Amino acid sequence: MELAKRYGSPTLELACGTGRISLMLAQAEYEITGIELSPEMLVIARERQ
């Protein structure tokens, strides 16, 4: 979160996993894009939306 505050939007999160950090940033109104290769992790991330 500190780096997002420092550098602002847009933000790219590589290997975003379950989307925990991406969701937190999105809720704080940052423009965020997460990239994840694991289909299992993407399922969980999509459920968190």
N, CA, C, O and CB atoms as a CASP TS submission, in Angstrom:
PFRMAT TS
TARGET T0000
AUTHOR 0000-0000-0000
METHOD Language model
MODEL 1
PARENT N/A
ATOM      1  N   MET     1       0.829  -1.179   0.000  1.00  0.00           N
ATOM      2  CA  MET     1       0.000   0.000   0.000  1.00  0.00           C
ATOM      3  C   MET     1       0.878   1.250   0.000  1.00  0.00           C
ATOM      4  O   MET     1       0.541   2.250  -0.633  1.00  0.00           O
ATOM      5  CB  MET     1      -0.945  -0.006   1.207  1.00  0.00           C
ATOM      6  N   GLU     2       1.981   1.190   0.696  1.00  0.00           N
ATOM      7  CA  GLU     2       2.870   2.352   0.746  1.00  0.00           C
ATOM      8  C   GLU     2       3.431   2.690  -0.632  1.00  0.00           C
ATOM      9  O   GLU     2       3.536   3.864  -0.989  1.00  0.00           O
ATOM     10  CB  GLU     2       4.016   2.099   1.724  1.00  0.00           C
ATOM     11  N   LEU     3       3.792   1.666  -1.406  1.00  0.00           N
ATOM     12  CA  LEU     3       4.298   1.924  -2.758  1.00  0.00           C
ATOM     13  C   LEU     3       3.206   2.501  -3.645  1.00  0.00           C
ATOM     14  O   LEU     3       3.478   3.371  -4.473  1.00  0.00           O
ATOM     15  CB  LEU     3       4.854   0.636  -3.380  1.00  0.00           C
ATOM     16  N   ALA     4       1.987   2.035  -3.485  1.00  0.00           N
ATOM     17  CA  ALA     4       0.878   2.581  -4.267  1.00  0.00           C
ATOM     18  C   ALA     4       0.662   4.047  -3.920  1.00  0.00           C
ATOM     19  O   ALA     4       0.410   4.864  -4.804  1.00  0.00           O
ATOM     20  CB  ALA     4      -0.414   1.775  -4.019  1.00  0.00           C
ATOM     21  N   LYS     5       0.760   4.381  -2.647  1.00  0.00           N
ATOM     22  CA  LYS     5       0.628   5.782  -2.240  1.00  0.00           C
ATOM     23  C   LYS     5       1.742   6.628  -2.840  1.00  0.00           C
ATOM     24  O   LYS     5       1.510   7.761  -3.260  1.00  0.00           O
ATOM     25  CB  LYS     5       0.641   5.903  -0.709  1.00  0.00           C
ATOM     26  N   ARG     6       2.931   6.084  -2.879  1.00  0.00           N
ATOM     27  CA  ARG     6       4.085   6.822  -3.387  1.00  0.00           C
ATOM     28  C   ARG     6       4.013   7.046  -4.892  1.00  0.00           C
ATOM     29  O   ARG     6       4.275   8.147  -5.378  1.00  0.00           O
ATOM     30  CB  ARG     6       5.361   6.086  -3.045  1.00  0.00           C
ATOM     31  N   TYR     7       3.648   5.976  -5.640  1.00  0.00           N
ATOM     32  CA  TYR     7       3.700   6.046  -7.100  1.00  0.00           C
ATOM     33  C   TYR     7       2.347   6.221  -7.771  1.00  0.00           C
ATOM     34  O   TYR     7       2.289   6.584  -8.945  1.00  0.00           O
ATOM     35  CB  TYR     7       4.339   4.819  -7.627  1.00  0.00           C
ATOM     36  N   GLY     8       1.265   5.974  -7.056  1.00  0.00           N
ATOM     37  CA  GLY     8      -0.070   6.198  -7.610  1.00  0.00           C
ATOM     38  C   GLY     8      -0.511   5.155  -8.620  1.00  0.00           C
ATOM     39  O   GLY     8       0.035   4.055  -8.693  1.00  0.00           O
ATOM     40  N   SER     9      -1.510   5.534  -9.390  1.00  0.00           N
ATOM     41  CA  SER     9      -2.115   4.640 -10.385  1.00  0.00           C
ATOM     42  C   SER     9      -1.588   4.975 -11.763  1.00  0.00           C
ATOM     43  O   SER     9      -1.085   6.079 -11.972  1.00  0.00           O
ATOM     44  CB  SER     9      -3.655   4.743 -10.361  1.00  0.00           C
ATOM     45  N   PRO    10      -1.687   4.072 -12.693  1.00  0.00           N
ATOM     46  CA  PRO    10      -2.134   2.691 -12.568  1.00  0.00           C
ATOM     47  C   PRO    10      -1.068   1.824 -11.911  1.00  0.00           C
ATOM     48  O   PRO    10       0.117   2.158 -11.917  1.00  0.00           O
ATOM     49  CB  PRO    10      -2.497   2.127 -13.936  1.00  0.00           C
ATOM     50  N   THR    11      -1.505   0.716 -11.352  1.00  0.00           N
ATOM     51  CA  THR    11      -0.615  -0.211 -10.658  1.00  0.00           C
ATOM     52  C   THR    11      -0.747  -1.599 -11.276  1.00  0.00           C
ATOM     53  O   THR    11      -1.849  -2.045 -11.596  1.00  0.00           O
ATOM     54  CB  THR    11      -0.934  -0.254  -9.139  1.00  0.00           C
ATOM     55  N   LEU    12       0.383  -2.275 -11.439  1.00  0.00           N
ATOM     56  CA  LEU    12       0.403  -3.636 -11.966  1.00  0.00           C
ATOM     57  C   LEU    12       0.934  -4.553 -10.877  1.00  0.00           C
ATOM     58  O   LEU    12       2.026  -4.336 -10.353  1.00  0.00           O
ATOM     59  CB  LEU    12       1.273  -3.737 -13.264  1.00  0.00           C
ATOM     60  N   GLU    13       0.157  -5.582 -10.537  1.00  0.00           N
ATOM     61  CA  GLU    13       0.610  -6.569  -9.560  1.00  0.00           C
ATOM     62  C   GLU    13       0.874  -7.887 -10.278  1.00  0.00           C
ATOM     63  O   GLU    13      -0.052  -8.537 -10.764  1.00  0.00           O
ATOM     64  CB  GLU    13      -0.439  -6.758  -8.421  1.00  0.00           C
ATOM     65  N   LEU    14       2.136  -8.271 -10.341  1.00  0.00           N
ATOM     66  CA  LEU    14       2.522  -9.540 -10.959  1.00  0.00           C
ATOM     67  C   LEU    14       2.401 -10.647  -9.925  1.00  0.00           C
ATOM     68  O   LEU    14       2.713 -10.442  -8.752  1.00  0.00           O
ATOM     69  CB  LEU    14       3.970  -9.473 -11.530  1.00  0.00           C
ATOM     70  N   ALA    15       1.951 -11.816 -10.356  1.00  0.00           N
ATOM     71  CA  ALA    15       1.744 -12.955  -9.453  1.00  0.00           C
ATOM     72  C   ALA    15       0.806 -12.547  -8.318  1.00  0.00           C
ATOM     73  O   ALA    15       1.150 -12.663  -7.142  1.00  0.00           O
ATOM     74  CB  ALA    15       3.102 -13.467  -8.883  1.00  0.00           C
ATOM     75  N   CYS    16      -0.376 -12.071  -8.685  1.00  0.00           N
ATOM     76  CA  CYS    16      -1.320 -11.520  -7.708  1.00  0.00           C
ATOM     77  C   CYS    16      -1.999 -12.577  -6.844  1.00  0.00           C
ATOM     78  O   CYS    16      -2.707 -12.235  -5.897  1.00  0.00           O
ATOM     79  CB  CYS    16      -2.369 -10.725  -8.420  1.00  0.00           C
ATOM     80  N   GLY    17      -1.794 -13.848  -7.155  1.00  0.00           N
ATOM     81  CA  GLY    17      -2.339 -14.908  -6.307  1.00  0.00           C
ATOM     82  C   GLY    17      -3.842 -14.843  -6.193  1.00  0.00           C
ATOM     83  O   GLY    17      -4.545 -14.828  -7.204  1.00  0.00           O
ATOM     84  N   THR    18      -4.343 -14.803  -4.971  1.00  0.00           N
ATOM     85  CA  THR    18      -5.788 -14.793  -4.739  1.00  0.00           C
ATOM     86  C   THR    18      -6.397 -13.396  -4.837  1.00  0.00           C
ATOM     87  O   THR    18      -7.606 -13.235  -4.666  1.00  0.00           O
ATOM     88  CB  THR    18      -6.091 -15.377  -3.382  1.00  0.00           C
ATOM     89  N   GLY    19      -5.584 -12.402  -5.108  1.00  0.00           N
ATOM     90  CA  GLY    19      -6.091 -11.051  -5.297  1.00  0.00           C
ATOM     91  C   GLY    19      -6.263 -10.238  -4.032  1.00  0.00           C
ATOM     92  O   GLY    19      -6.877  -9.171  -4.064  1.00  0.00           O
ATOM     93  N   ARG    20      -5.739 -10.712  -2.930  1.00  0.00           N
ATOM     94  CA  ARG    20      -5.906 -10.014  -1.646  1.00  0.00           C
ATOM     95  C   ARG    20      -5.409  -8.573  -1.719  1.00  0.00           C
ATOM     96  O   ARG    20      -6.121  -7.653  -1.318  1.00  0.00           O
ATOM     97  CB  ARG    20      -5.164 -10.761  -0.536  1.00  0.00           C
ATOM     98  N   ILE    21      -4.203  -8.372  -2.222  1.00  0.00           N
ATOM     99  CA  ILE    21      -3.631  -7.024  -2.304  1.00  0.00           C
ATOM    100  C   ILE    21      -4.328  -6.216  -3.393  1.00  0.00           C
ATOM    101  O   ILE    21      -4.623  -5.036  -3.203  1.00  0.00           O
ATOM    102  CB  ILE    21      -2.112  -7.091  -2.577  1.00  0.00           C
ATOM    103  N   SER    22      -4.590  -6.847  -4.530  1.00  0.00           N
ATOM    104  CA  SER    22      -5.274  -6.154  -5.631  1.00  0.00           C
ATOM    105  C   SER    22      -6.635  -5.630  -5.180  1.00  0.00           C
ATOM    106  O   SER    22      -7.000  -4.499  -5.499  1.00  0.00           O
ATOM    107  CB  SER    22      -5.445  -7.097  -6.840  1.00  0.00           C
ATOM    108  N   LEU    23      -7.378  -6.439  -4.448  1.00  0.00           N
ATOM    109  CA  LEU    23      -8.690  -6.026  -3.964  1.00  0.00           C
ATOM    110  C   LEU    23      -8.570  -4.857  -2.995  1.00  0.00           C
ATOM    111  O   LEU    23      -9.358  -3.913  -3.057  1.00  0.00           O
ATOM    112  CB  LEU    23      -9.403  -7.199  -3.291  1.00  0.00           C
ATOM    113  N   MET    24      -7.599  -4.918  -2.112  1.00  0.00           N
ATOM    114  CA  MET    24      -7.386  -3.831  -1.161  1.00  0.00           C
ATOM    115  C   MET    24      -7.095  -2.519  -1.902  1.00  0.00           C
ATOM    116  O   MET    24      -7.630  -1.469  -1.546  1.00  0.00           O
ATOM    117  CB  MET    24      -6.225  -4.176  -0.199  1.00  0.00           C
ATOM    118  N   LEU    25      -6.249  -2.586  -2.928  1.00  0.00           N
ATOM    119  CA  LEU    25      -5.926  -1.389  -3.706  1.00  0.00           C
ATOM    120  C   LEU    25      -7.141  -0.890  -4.480  1.00  0.00           C
ATOM    121  O   LEU    25      -7.383   0.315  -4.542  1.00  0.00           O
ATOM    122  CB  LEU    25      -4.772  -1.675  -4.672  1.00  0.00           C
ATOM    123  N   ALA    26      -7.903  -1.800  -5.065  1.00  0.00           N
ATOM    124  CA  ALA    26      -9.100  -1.408  -5.807  1.00  0.00           C
ATOM    125  C   ALA    26     -10.115  -0.733  -4.883  1.00  0.00           C
ATOM    126  O   ALA    26     -10.754   0.245  -5.273  1.00  0.00           O
ATOM    127  CB  ALA    26      -9.736  -2.635  -6.489  1.00  0.00           C
ATOM    128  N   GLN    27     -10.265  -1.245  -3.669  1.00  0.00           N
ATOM    129  CA  GLN    27     -11.190  -0.640  -2.711  1.00  0.00           C
ATOM    130  C   GLN    27     -10.726   0.744  -2.279  1.00  0.00           C
ATOM    131  O   GLN    27     -11.536   1.578  -1.873  1.00  0.00           O
ATOM    132  CB  GLN    27     -11.345  -1.536  -1.491  1.00  0.00           C
ATOM    133  N   ALA    28      -9.410   0.987  -2.368  1.00  0.00           N
ATOM    134  CA  ALA    28      -8.860   2.306  -2.054  1.00  0.00           C
ATOM    135  C   ALA    28      -8.862   3.203  -3.296  1.00  0.00           C
ATOM    136  O   ALA    28      -8.261   4.278  -3.295  1.00  0.00           O
ATOM    137  CB  ALA    28      -7.428   2.173  -1.494  1.00  0.00           C
ATOM    138  N   GLU    29      -9.543   2.752  -4.353  1.00  0.00           N
ATOM    139  CA  GLU    29      -9.747   3.493  -5.595  1.00  0.00           C
ATOM    140  C   GLU    29      -8.491   3.672  -6.438  1.00  0.00           C
ATOM    141  O   GLU    29      -8.353   4.657  -7.163  1.00  0.00           O
ATOM    142  CB  GLU    29     -10.306   4.826  -5.281  1.00  0.00           C
ATOM    143  N   TYR    30      -7.571   2.702  -6.336  1.00  0.00           N
ATOM    144  CA  TYR    30      -6.431   2.672  -7.245  1.00  0.00           C
ATOM    145  C   TYR    30      -6.840   1.892  -8.484  1.00  0.00           C
ATOM    146  O   TYR    30      -7.628   0.950  -8.404  1.00  0.00           O
ATOM    147  CB  TYR    30      -5.170   2.038  -6.566  1.00  0.00           C
ATOM    148  N   GLU    31      -6.297   2.294  -9.634  1.00  0.00           N
ATOM    149  CA  GLU    31      -6.486   1.516 -10.856  1.00  0.00           C
ATOM    150  C   GLU    31      -5.464   0.393 -10.806  1.00  0.00           C
ATOM    151  O   GLU    31      -4.261   0.650 -10.847  1.00  0.00           O
ATOM    152  CB  GLU    31      -6.324   2.404 -12.165  1.00  0.00           C
ATOM    153  N   ILE    32      -5.922  -0.839 -10.719  1.00  0.00           N
ATOM    154  CA  ILE    32      -5.033  -1.982 -10.500  1.00  0.00           C
ATOM    155  C   ILE    32      -5.291  -3.074 -11.534  1.00  0.00           C
ATOM    156  O   ILE    32      -6.436  -3.384 -11.862  1.00  0.00           O
ATOM    157  CB  ILE    32      -5.218  -2.543  -9.079  1.00  0.00           C
ATOM    158  N   THR    33      -4.213  -3.642 -12.034  1.00  0.00           N
ATOM    159  CA  THR    33      -4.280  -4.808 -12.913  1.00  0.00           C
ATOM    160  C   THR    33      -3.435  -5.895 -12.278  1.00  0.00           C
ATOM    161  O   THR    33      -2.266  -5.675 -11.963  1.00  0.00           O
ATOM    162  CB  THR    33      -3.789  -4.476 -14.371  1.00  0.00           C
ATOM    163  N   GLY    34      -4.023  -7.065 -12.091  1.00  0.00           N
ATOM    164  CA  GLY    34      -3.294  -8.193 -11.524  1.00  0.00           C
ATOM    165  C   GLY    34      -3.068  -9.262 -12.577  1.00  0.00           C
ATOM    166  O   GLY    34      -3.949  -9.535 -13.393  1.00  0.00           O
ATOM    167  N   ILE    35      -1.897  -9.863 -12.560  1.00  0.00           N
ATOM    168  CA  ILE    35      -1.560 -10.949 -13.480  1.00  0.00           C
ATOM    169  C   ILE    35      -1.210 -12.179 -12.660  1.00  0.00           C
ATOM    170  O   ILE    35      -0.381 -12.124 -11.752  1.00  0.00           O
ATOM    171  CB  ILE    35      -0.379 -10.552 -14.425  1.00  0.00           C
ATOM    172  N   GLU    36      -1.856 -13.292 -12.997  1.00  0.00           N
ATOM    173  CA  GLU    36      -1.620 -14.557 -12.297  1.00  0.00           C
ATOM    174  C   GLU    36      -1.704 -15.697 -13.305  1.00  0.00           C
ATOM    175  O   GLU    36      -2.627 -15.741 -14.119  1.00  0.00           O
ATOM    176  CB  GLU    36      -2.648 -14.763 -11.136  1.00  0.00           C
ATOM    177  N   LEU    37      -0.751 -16.615 -13.256  1.00  0.00           N
ATOM    178  CA  LEU    37      -0.724 -17.750 -14.177  1.00  0.00           C
ATOM    179  C   LEU    37      -1.482 -18.967 -13.664  1.00  0.00           C
ATOM    180  O   LEU    37      -1.907 -19.804 -14.461  1.00  0.00           O
ATOM    181  CB  LEU    37       0.694 -18.135 -14.458  1.00  0.00           C
ATOM    182  N   SER    38      -1.658 -19.081 -12.367  1.00  0.00           N
ATOM    183  CA  SER    38      -2.305 -20.254 -11.786  1.00  0.00           C
ATOM    184  C   SER    38      -3.828 -20.165 -11.922  1.00  0.00           C
ATOM    185  O   SER    38      -4.443 -19.264 -11.350  1.00  0.00           O
ATOM    186  CB  SER    38      -1.913 -20.402 -10.308  1.00  0.00           C
ATOM    187  N   PRO    39      -4.438 -21.078 -12.666  1.00  0.00           N
ATOM    188  CA  PRO    39      -5.898 -21.063 -12.800  1.00  0.00           C
ATOM    189  C   PRO    39      -6.618 -21.194 -11.454  1.00  0.00           C
ATOM    190  O   PRO    39      -7.671 -20.591 -11.250  1.00  0.00           O
ATOM    191  CB  PRO    39      -6.341 -22.186 -13.721  1.00  0.00           C
ATOM    192  N   GLU    40      -6.051 -21.977 -10.544  1.00  0.00           N
ATOM    193  CA  GLU    40      -6.672 -22.157  -9.227  1.00  0.00           C
ATOM    194  C   GLU    40      -6.701 -20.844  -8.442  1.00  0.00           C
ATOM    195  O   GLU    40      -7.698 -20.523  -7.796  1.00  0.00           O
ATOM    196  CB  GLU    40      -5.920 -23.232  -8.425  1.00  0.00           C
ATOM    197  N   MET    41      -5.622 -20.103  -8.502  1.00  0.00           N
ATOM    198  CA  MET    41      -5.564 -18.809  -7.808  1.00  0.00           C
ATOM    199  C   MET    41      -6.532 -17.816  -8.443  1.00  0.00           C
ATOM    200  O   MET    41      -7.167 -17.029  -7.740  1.00  0.00           O
ATOM    201  CB  MET    41      -4.128 -18.241  -7.834  1.00  0.00           C
ATOM    202  N   LEU    42      -6.646 -17.850  -9.766  1.00  0.00           N
ATOM    203  CA  LEU    42      -7.567 -16.944 -10.455  1.00  0.00           C
ATOM    204  C   LEU    42      -9.016 -17.208 -10.069  1.00  0.00           C
ATOM    205  O   LEU    42      -9.806 -16.271  -9.960  1.00  0.00           O
ATOM    206  CB  LEU    42      -7.404 -17.076 -11.961  1.00  0.00           C
ATOM    207  N   VAL    43      -9.371 -18.464  -9.862  1.00  0.00           N
ATOM    208  CA  VAL    43     -10.733 -18.797  -9.430  1.00  0.00           C
ATOM    209  C   VAL    43     -11.021 -18.121  -8.093  1.00  0.00           C
ATOM    210  O   VAL    43     -12.078 -17.516  -7.916  1.00  0.00           O
ATOM    211  CB  VAL    43     -10.922 -20.340  -9.317  1.00  0.00           C
ATOM    212  N   ILE    44     -10.095 -18.222  -7.165  1.00  0.00           N
ATOM    213  CA  ILE    44     -10.273 -17.604  -5.843  1.00  0.00           C
ATOM    214  C   ILE    44     -10.334 -16.088  -5.971  1.00  0.00           C
ATOM    215  O   ILE    44     -11.175 -15.447  -5.341  1.00  0.00           O
ATOM    216  CB  ILE    44      -9.126 -18.013  -4.888  1.00  0.00           C
ATOM    217  N   ALA    45      -9.450 -15.510  -6.780  1.00  0.00           N
ATOM    218  CA  ALA    45      -9.432 -14.055  -6.963  1.00  0.00           C
ATOM    219  C   ALA    45     -10.761 -13.566  -7.534  1.00  0.00           C
ATOM    220  O   ALA    45     -11.291 -12.548  -7.090  1.00  0.00           O
ATOM    221  CB  ALA    45      -8.271 -13.640  -7.890  1.00  0.00           C
ATOM    222  N   ARG    46     -11.286 -14.271  -8.494  1.00  0.00           N
ATOM    223  CA  ARG    46     -12.566 -13.866  -9.102  1.00  0.00           C
ATOM    224  C   ARG    46     -13.710 -13.970  -8.094  1.00  0.00           C
ATOM    225  O   ARG    46     -14.635 -13.159  -8.129  1.00  0.00           O
ATOM    226  CB  ARG    46     -12.875 -14.736 -10.340  1.00  0.00           C
ATOM    227  N   GLU    47     -13.660 -14.942  -7.208  1.00  0.00           N
ATOM    228  CA  GLU    47     -14.701 -15.093  -6.187  1.00  0.00           C
ATOM    229  C   GLU    47     -14.670 -13.945  -5.186  1.00  0.00           C
ATOM    230  O   GLU    47     -15.697 -13.622  -4.590  1.00  0.00           O
ATOM    231  CB  GLU    47     -14.538 -16.425  -5.456  1.00  0.00           C
ATOM    232  N   ARG    48     -13.517 -13.330  -4.992  1.00  0.00           N
ATOM    233  CA  ARG    48     -13.374 -12.227  -4.028  1.00  0.00           C
ATOM    234  C   ARG    48     -13.971 -10.921  -4.534  1.00  0.00           C
ATOM    235  O   ARG    48     -14.244 -10.020  -3.740  1.00  0.00           O
ATOM    236  CB  ARG    48     -11.911 -12.013  -3.700  1.00  0.00           C
ATOM    237  N   GLN    49     -14.176 -10.805  -5.834  1.00  0.00           N
ATOM    238  CA  GLN    49     -14.638  -9.532  -6.398  1.00  0.00           C
ATOM    239  C   GLN    49     -15.925  -9.111  -5.794  1.00  0.00           C
ATOM    240  O   GLN    49     -16.460  -8.061  -6.151  1.00  0.00           O
ATOM    241  CB  GLN    49     -14.792  -9.623  -7.886  1.00  0.00           C
TER
END
